Structures are given as C-alpha cells and as structure tokens.
C-alpha cells in the first residue's frame, strides 16, 4: 500500500528544491542546509515524468507564467506533494492558479529569510497553510468576487458553474466556438436558447476574468479543457 506524505514525516523533513535561477537556488540551499531537521534530496522522476514526492517541495519562481504553471502541475501531480512556493509577485489570475492547484504555503521572495523559510517548510510538512498577511486579504477578496459571480450565474440560469475551472456545458460551448460556430449555431447544436449560450459565456468570462470569446477559447485550450 502506498505511503502518504503525512505518514512519511518523522523527525527529519525531506525537501526537494525546484528553481531555474542558480543564485536563487543557492540561497534556498544555504538557508535550509543550516536546519538540522531538514534533508535536501534531489528530485526523482518516474517513467511518466512525475516527481516522487519528498515531504516538501520548495519552488522558487518570479511569477507563475505558463511555463511555471506547467512545472507546478508536474510537481503536484497526484495530489500528495506539499509545496512551499517562493514568488516575487502574483497577479490575481496567478494567485487563483496556485490556490486551485493546491499550494497552501506561499512566501514573498523579498521576505524569505532563513527563519521564515524553515518555518514554512515545517508547517507545510504537517499540512498547515502559510500565507503573507497581504495575500490572505487578496485571496479572501478574490474568493468573495468569485462567489458573487457564481451567485449571478445561478440567477442567470448558469447554475452548474463551478467556483474554479469550467463546467461541462461551458467547455461544450467553447469547443463549438473554437470550431467557428456563432451563437445561433451553438444554440441549435446544444439545444439551448441563444440567451442561455450568452449567459454561459458571460458567467464564465466574469468568473475567470477573461476579456472576450477568443481569450476564453485560448484559456480553455491552454488549460486542457478542450
């Protein structure tokens, strides 16, 4: 039977470090090497490219762009990896991305001292969340906006809209847009009214902060929904 991350944690915490910046990586290594309870181990990938989880993965990123998001997905694949993300900045969509992926420990790069990093690693290893105070308020504000959007979607007939990601009916509509169909053709194809199609798109774009139909299709393609 596979052993979960929580079951593996003993007095020592194994940590993998993921950083493209050599200087940044050296700084993280220097901070953690001085912690007697921390053991830095190299990332080990299986045949499918998945990283075998240590107790904690420390990931150093300037921002969570598409490339960084792909690395996050790879490290977090399977849901058993606890991550401490050290970031220089996070815009609202990027913040939603890391929260949706399951990251619960985040440090700002300019605040990542030896003490704060060691504390974040310990807390992450035991399943606790770590967020800077300013980030907590942003998360709460963003979730509040999403919930209001979700309520509006329910009132407009798009009750199946999820808080994160896309509902099946949303991906159906976007797939047909990607194929070049207009609103009337989509409504005929899916047996929805044109108003329902428009409401689905409006709710989706409001919830995910997408600017237009092309942006919505590009997002769905990039995230693998269609």
C-alpha positions in Angstrom: 0.0 0.0 0.0 1.4 3.4 -0.9 2.6 5.6 2.0 1.2 9.1 2.1 3.3 12.1 2.6 2.0 12.6 6.1 2.9 9.1 7.1 6.5 9.6 5.9 7.2 12.6 8.1 9.4 11.8 11.0 11.9 14.0 12.8 13.6 14.8 9.6 11.9 16.6 6.7 13.0 15.7 3.2 12.9 18.7 0.8 13.3 19.0 -3.0 14.2 22.3 -4.5 12.9 23.5 -7.8 14.5 26.7 -9.2 15.7 27.8 -12.6 17.6 30.7 -11.1 21.0 29.3 -9.9 21.6 32.2 -7.5 18.1 31.8 -6.1 18.6 28.1 -5.7 21.9 28.6 -4.0 20.2 30.9 -1.5 17.5 28.4 -0.7 20.0 25.6 -0.3 22.1 27.8 2.0 19.1 28.6 4.2 17.9 25.0 4.5 21.3 23.3 4.9 21.6 25.0 8.3 18.4 23.4 9.5 19.3 20.1 11.3 15.7 18.8 10.8 15.9 19.3 7.0 17.4 17.0 4.5 17.7 18.3 0.9 17.2 15.5 -1.6 17.3 15.6 -5.5 14.0 15.4 -7.4 13.5 11.9 -8.7 11.1 11.3 -11.6 9.3 8.1 -12.5 8.7 6.8 -16.0 5.8 9.1 -16.6 7.8 12.2 -15.7 6.2 12.6 -12.2 8.4 13.7 -9.4 8.5 11.2 -6.5 7.2 13.3 -3.6 9.5 14.4 -0.8 7.9 15.7 2.4 8.0 19.2 0.9 8.9 20.7 -2.5 10.3 24.2 -2.4 9.6 26.0 -5.6 11.2 29.4 -6.5 9.5 31.4 -9.2 9.5 35.1 -10.1 5.9 34.7 -11.4 3.5 31.9 -12.2 3.5 32.2 -16.0 2.5 29.4 -18.3 5.9 27.6 -18.0 5.9 27.9 -14.2 2.3 26.7 -14.0 3.2 23.6 -16.0 6.0 22.9 -13.6 3.6 23.3 -10.7 1.2 20.9 -12.3 4.0 18.3 -12.8 5.3 18.6 -9.2 1.8 18.5 -7.7 0.5 15.7 -10.0 -1.2 13.0 -7.9 -2.1 15.5 -5.1 0.4 14.0 -2.5 3.1 16.7 -2.7 3.2 19.6 -0.3 4.7 22.8 -1.7 6.3 25.9 -0.4 6.1 28.5 -3.3 8.5 31.4 -3.1 7.4 34.1 -5.6 8.4 37.6 -6.5 4.8 38.6 -7.4 1.5 37.0 -8.1 -1.2 38.7 -10.1 -4.9 37.8 -9.4 -5.2 35.1 -12.1 -1.8 33.6 -11.0 -2.9 33.6 -7.4 -6.1 31.7 -8.3 -4.0 29.2 -10.3 -1.7 28.3 -7.4 -4.6 28.1 -5.0 -6.6 25.9 -7.4 -3.6 23.6 -7.9 -3.4 23.0 -4.1 -0.5 25.2 -3.0 -1.1 26.2 0.6 2.3 27.7 1.6 3.5 30.9 -0.1 6.3 33.3 0.7 7.3 36.5 -1.0 10.8 36.3 -2.3 11.9 39.5 -0.6 10.6 38.2 2.8 12.1 34.6 2.5 14.6 34.7 5.3 16.3 31.6 6.8 13.8 31.6 9.7 10.7 32.2 7.6 11.6 29.6 5.1 12.4 27.0 7.7 9.1 27.7 9.5 7.2 27.5 6.2 8.8 24.1 5.4 7.9 22.7 8.8 4.3 24.0 8.6 3.9 22.7 5.1 5.3 19.3 6.1 2.5 19.0 8.7 -0.2 20.1 6.3 -0.5 23.7 7.6 -1.1 26.7 5.4 1.3 29.7 5.2 0.3 32.9 3.5 1.7 36.5 3.9 -0.9 38.8 5.5 -1.4 40.9 2.3 -2.0 37.7 0.3 -4.7 36.5 2.7 -6.8 39.6 2.1 -6.3 39.2 -1.6 -7.4 35.5 -1.5 -10.4 36.3 0.5 -11.4 39.2 -1.7 -10.9 37.1 -4.9 -13.0 34.2 -3.5 -15.7 36.7 -2.5 -15.8 38.1 -6.0 -15.9 34.5 -7.4 -18.8 33.6 -5.1 -20.7 36.7 -6.2 -20.1 35.7 -9.8 -21.2 32.2 -9.0 -24.4 33.5 -7.5 -25.0 35.7 -10.5 -24.5 32.7 -12.7 -27.2 30.8 -10.8 -29.6 33.6 -11.1 -29.0 33.9 -14.8 -29.6 30.2 -15.4 -25.9 29.0 -15.3 -26.3 27.1 -12.0 -23.8 24.5 -12.9 -20.9 26.9 -13.0 -18.1 25.8 -10.6 -16.2 28.1 -8.3 -12.9 27.1 -10.1 -12.4 25.6 -13.5 -15.1 25.0 -16.1 -18.4 23.1 -16.1 -19.1 20.6 -18.9 -21.7 22.9 -20.6 -19.0 25.7 -20.6 -16.5 23.5 -22.3 -19.2 22.4 -24.8 -19.9 26.0 -25.8 -16.2 26.9 -26.1 -15.4 23.8 -28.1 -18.1 24.9 -30.7 -16.7 28.5 -30.7 -13.3 27.1 -31.4 -14.9 25.2 -34.4 -16.1 28.5 -35.8 -19.8 28.4 -34.8 -21.7 31.5 -33.9 -24.2 31.9 -31.1 -27.3 30.8 -33.1 -25.5 27.7 -34.4 -24.3 26.8 -30.9 -27.8 27.1 -29.6 -29.1 24.8 -32.3 -26.3 22.3 -31.8 -26.7 22.1 -28.0 -30.5 22.7 -27.9 -30.0 25.8 -25.7 -31.6 29.2 -26.3 -29.3 31.9 -27.6 -29.8 33.7 -24.3 -28.6 30.7 -22.4 -25.5 30.4 -24.5 -24.8 34.1 -23.9 -25.3 33.7 -20.2 -23.0 30.7 -20.0 -20.3 32.7 -21.8 -20.9 35.8 -19.6 -20.7 33.8 -16.4 -17.6 32.0 -17.5 -15.7 35.1 -18.6 -16.7 37.1 -15.5 -15.7 34.3 -13.1 -12.3 33.6 -14.8 -11.6 37.3 -15.7 -11.5 36.5 -19.4 -11.9 39.5 -21.7 -13.6 38.0 -24.8 -14.5 34.8 -26.6 -11.1 34.4 -28.1 -9.5 34.8 -24.7 -11.9 32.2 -23.3 -11.1 29.7 -26.0 -7.3 30.3 -25.6 -7.6 29.7 -21.8 -9.6 26.5 -22.3 -7.0 25.2 -24.8 -4.1 26.1 -22.6 -5.6 24.5 -19.5 -6.6 21.4 -21.4 -10.4 21.8 -21.1 -10.9 21.5 -24.9 
